[in-house]
Amino acid sequence: MFKPALSSRLVWSTLLTLQLSAALASTEPLKGELQLNGSSSGPYENSFLYPDRTSISNRSASLRLIEGFSKGPWSGTVHYLASLRHGDSVSVSNPYSQQETLPWFDLDNTLSSTTNEKSEHRLDRVLLSYSGDNSIFRLGRQSLTWGNGRVFRPADLFNPFAPNSADTRYKPGVDMLYAQHLLAQGDDIELVVIPRRSTESNAIDSDLSSVAVQWHGYGDILETTTMLARDYLDTTLALGLVGPIGEAIWRIDLVTTISEHDTTYTSLVANIEHAWRWGESVVTGFAEYLHSGLGLKDYSLIFDPSEPLLSKMGRGQLFTLGQDYISAGLNTSLTPLLSIGSLGLFNLADSSGMASLSAEYSIHENGLFSLGIDIPFGSDNTEYGGLEILPNQFFGPAPTLRGSLIWHF
């Protein structure tokens, strides 16, 4: 374990001072968005999380303010995010969650919290960037996505989206040091360092931090990535390939994880994606297969602390319990203002899954309204049908109707 050489308050005070000074000198108006969300789920029967409820509802509002500057090779970005949540799920925690780490810097704060209401604010992006002729350096809270998964993302180690995420516009920011160097032949190398603090000592702990390097190469036909990471106490190696097949695109990620106990787990995700015309509309369709080497054959082991799956799910790095899955989806614009999408997830071992349908309508050049429904299916003691955590108490998803209104300014 080691302590940071610089005070976190000093680093972030310096970054914010640079950002605000540049913002005040800018004549560009402040940008951002206001988002309103609502959802209703049910029916629940013998629910582990909601033992006395047959249905639940939740509402939320969030305000994101965006400011930035660019001057020569230097640029910076700040995203301020304030949110208010009200509903039945506010005080309900995920049984898989584990709070073993804190971000490098403390940029999150809870304003108020009750049984059914919580207000928070945070700096979701604070980063300073330098772009040279062949290199890029970024320091601060930022987002990063690696891997070729369309729905399942075993190669994306840092805050990946869940397979059924309805809103993937903003990935939660991670405090990191990032560097990219462009090679002469067009390939590039990326380096990421993510320090994390221990909840026990509040100091940066190397055993809880991450360091990763990725090489990205372009051939005549194939696009290749290789990644090596030390993530917590796990070592991860990944190989990614992307290429054409007719008018479609195929992608593969092969990911090997060597756990802290020297046990090796190999995962594979492969997908194919194609776009075609249907009348006046363009339809995009995909199909994907996942084999999760960390997945379980026996769900009764899910809370076994020796299983690495529990740690991955607790950190929000993995969202599936089993080993083999398929998914498929279609997206199209019926009119210039209206688009629809569908997604299906299926666990090949227990024959449970989730079907989702969504629609988005542009109500203004700055406004977007979306409506969606998620319908899980499966028998008892299956992943999406519900697992019996305690006698006659089941944990699993319920049919959910959700809506969202987003206004940009």
N, C-alpha and C positions, 0 to 999 in steps of 0.2 A: 504494500500500500504506500502511496506517496501523496504529498500535498501539492497543490498547484503553486507554481513559482510566482504567479501574479495574482493579486486579489481580483476576484470576479467582479466586484463592484467597480474597481478601477478600469478593467477592460471594457465593461459594458457602458460605463459613464463616458469613456473615450469614444466608443463607437456611436453612442447616441448623440454626443456633442457634435461629431462630424456630420451625422445624418441631419440633425435639426438645423445646423448652420447652413448646410447646402439647401435644405428645404425652404428656409426663410429667404434665401437669395433667389429661389426659383419663382418664376411667374406662372407656373403651371398650377391649375386648381387641384385641390385635394381630391383624390379618387377613393372609391370604396364601394361597399355594397351593404344592403340591409336584407336579411333573410328571415322569413317566418316559416316555421315547420309545425306540423301536427300529425299525430298518428293515433290509431285505435287498434288494439289487438284483442283477440279472443275468438272463440271461447276457450278458456282455460279449465282444466279439470284435474284436481289433485295436483296442483302446481307446487313445486318446491320453492320457487321464488315468490309466488303470490298465493299462499295457501288459503286465503279467505276471499279470493276474487275469482270471478268468472271472466272478467274483461278488464282491460286497463287502457288508459289514454294518457298521452303526453303532448305537451306543447313547448315550443322554444322560440326564442328570438335572438338574433346575433347581429352585431354591427362590426364590420371590418373596415378600417381606415388604412389607406395605402399611400405611402410617401416614398420618394426616392430621388436620387440625383445621379448625374453622369457628367464627368469632367475629365477629358483626356482618357487615360487608361484606368481611371478610378470611377467606381460607381457604388451605390449603396441602396438598400431597400429596407423599409420598416413597415410591418403590418401589425397594427394594433387590433386586437379582437376582444370584444366584450360580449358576453352571452348571459341569457336568463333562461332557465329551464323550470318548468312547472309540470307536475304530473305524478303518476303512480310509480315510476321507475327511478325517480331522482335519488332516493336513498337506498336503492337496491343495488348491491354489488355483484359482479360476476364471480361465481365460485371458483373460477380458474385464476382470477387475477392475483398477482403477487407484487407487492411494493417493496422491492429490494434495492432499487436505485432511485436516484434523483437526477434531473438534468444537470449538465455542467454548471449552468448559471440559473439562478432563481428569478425567472421572469413570469411566473404565474402567481395569481393571488385570488383567493376566495373572498368575495365581498360580503356575502351572507349565505346562510345555509339553514334550512328547516327540513322537516320530514318530507315535504312534497315540493319544495322550491329551493333553487340554488342559483346564485349569480356569481359570475367569475369574470376576470379579465386577464389577458396575457399578451405578451409580445410574441406573435406567431412567426414572424420573420424579423430578424435584425442581422444584417450582414453587410460587410464591406468587401468589395471585390477589386482585384487588380487584373487587367487583361493586357498581357504583353503580346509580342509578335507570335510566339508559339506556346505561351503558357498562360494559365488562368489560376489565380489564387483567391480563395474565399474564406473569410473567417466570420463565424456567427451562426445564428439559428437559421437554418435553411432546409430545403427538402431535396431528397435524392432518391431516384428510382433506378434500380438495376434489375436485370433479368428480362426474359422474354415471355413470361406467363401472361396470359390474357385475363384469366379469372383466378387461377391458383399461381402463387408467386414464391416458390421455395428459394429462389436466388435473390429475392429482395429482402434483405435482412433488417432494414431500417424503416420502421413504421409502415409496413405494407398495408394496403387496403384489404378488408375482408372480402371474400368472394362475392357476397351479395350486397356490397356497399352501394347505396343509392346515390350518394353524392361523392364524386371523386375529383372535384375541381381543385381542392386545396388539400394537399397532403400535410399532416401535422409536421411542424418544423422540428429539426434535431440540431442541438448544439454541436458544431463540428468544425474541424479544419479540413479544407478541401483543396486539392491541387490537381490540375490537368495539364499535360504536356503533349503537344502535337508533334508527331514524328515526321520526318521528311517524306515518307511514302504515303502519308495521309492517315496512318494509324495513330492511336493516342493511348496514353497511360493515365489512369486516375488513381489518386491516393486520398484516403479518407481516414481521419483520426477523430474518434468520438469519445471524449472523456466522460465518465459518469461518476456521480458521488454516491457513497454508501448511505443508506438511511440510518445506519447505526452511528457512524462517525461523522457524517456530513462532509467528509474529505473525499477527494478523488481516489478511486480504487482501481488499480490496473486490472484486477481480476474481474471487474464489472464493466470495463471499457471495451472499445472495439477499434481495431486497426484493419484496414482492407486496402488492397491494391487490385486494379482491374486493367487488363489490356484489351483494346478494342481494335480489331483488324478488318480491313476490307480487301476482299479478293475479287476476281473477275465475276464470280457467281455467288460465292458464300461470304457472309458477314460473320465474324467469329469474335467471341469474348471469352477470356479466361480470368477467373477471379480467385484470389486467395485472401482469406480473412481470418483474423483471430477475434472472435465475437464472444464476450464473456470468457469462459474457459473452454469454449468449443473452437475447433479449427474447421473451417469450411472451404472446400474447393469446388469450383463450378466451371463448367464448360458450356457455352452457348453457341448455337448455330442458327443462322437465318438464311433462307434461300427461296428461289422461285420454283413453282411447279405449275407449268402452264401459265394461266393468268392469276393464279393464287399465290399466296405467301405461306411458307411453313416455318415454324420456329421450334427449337428444342433447347431445353436446359437440363443438364445432368449435374446434380448437386450431391456432393459427398460431405457428410458431417462426421467429424471425429470428436466424440464427447470428452468431457473432462475425465471420464472413467476409461478412456481409450476404446470405447465401443464405436464401430463404424456403421453409419446409416446412409443409404443412398436413395435419393429421390429423383424422379424424372417427370418433367412436364413437356408435353408436345401438343402443338396446335396447328391448325390450318385456317386461313382467313381468305375470303374472296368477296369481291364486290361486283355487282352486275346491275343492269338496268331492268326495271319493271315498269313499263309504261313511261311516264315522265319522271319517275322516282329512281333513285339509286339505293339499292339494298346491299347492306354489308352483313355477311353471315360468317360464323366461325364455329369450330368444334375443338374441344380440348380434352386431353387425357392427363390425369395426374396419378403417379404412384408415389406415395409418401412413405419413405423408409422409417420415419418416426411414428407412423400410425400404429394403432392397436388392432389386434384381432379380438381381444377380450376387453370389452369396455369397462369391466369391473376393476381394471388396473388404472383407471384414469386418474385417481387421486393417490396413486403410489408414488411417493417422493423420489424413488429411484428411476422412474420413467422420465426421460428427457422431454417427452411430449408435454408434460405438465409445465415445465419451465418455459418452453416455447410459447404455449398458449397463454401463460400468465404474463409474459412480456408483450403479448400482442404481435408475435412473429408468425404464429400458426393458428389456423381457425378450423381445421378439420380433425376429426378423431380417428377415422379409419385409414385404410391403406390405398384403396383404388377408387377413383372417381372419374366421371365424364361430365362435361358441361357443353352447352351449345347456346347460341344466341343469334338473334336477328335484330337489325336496326335499320329504319328507313324514314325518310321524310315524305309524308303524304302530301303536304303542301309546303310552300316556303315558310309557313309559320308553325306547322304542326308536324312533330316527329314522334314515332312510337318505337319501343324496344321490348324485347322479350329475352328472358334468360332462364335456363333450366340447369339445375345441379342434381346429380344422382350419385349416391353411394352404391358402388357395385356389389359390396359385400352384404349389406343389410337391406337393400332395395328401398331405401328411404331417400328423400330428396326435397327440393324446393323449386317451385315454379314462380316466376315473377313477370309482371307485365307493367310497363310504364308508358306515360305519354307526357310530352312537353309542348307547351304552346307559348309563343312569343306574343305577349299582350301589348307590348310597346317595344321600341328599339332598345330600351333599357330594362325591360321587365320580362320575366320568365315565370310561368306557372307550370308546375309538374304535379302529376298524380300517379300513384302506383299501388300495386297490390302484391303481396308476397303470400304464397300458399304452400306451407310445408305438408308433406305426406309421408306416411310410414306407420308401421305397427309399433306397439309398445316395445320399449327397450331397443329402439333403433336411434340413430343419431338425430334425425329430423322428426321422427315420431315421438320422441321423448324417452330419456333414460331414467330408470327408477333409482334415484339417488338414495332415498330412504324408503322404508316400507310404505307403499301406496302414495309416494310423492315423486313426481316426475319433473325432470328438467329438460326443456326443449322449446323450440319456437312455436308460436301460434299464428294463425292467419292475421295479417296486418294490412290495414289500409293507411296510406301515408300521402301527405300533400305538402307542397313547398311553394313559396312565393319569394322570388329573388328580384331585387331592384338595384341596378347599378347606377352609380353617379360619378 
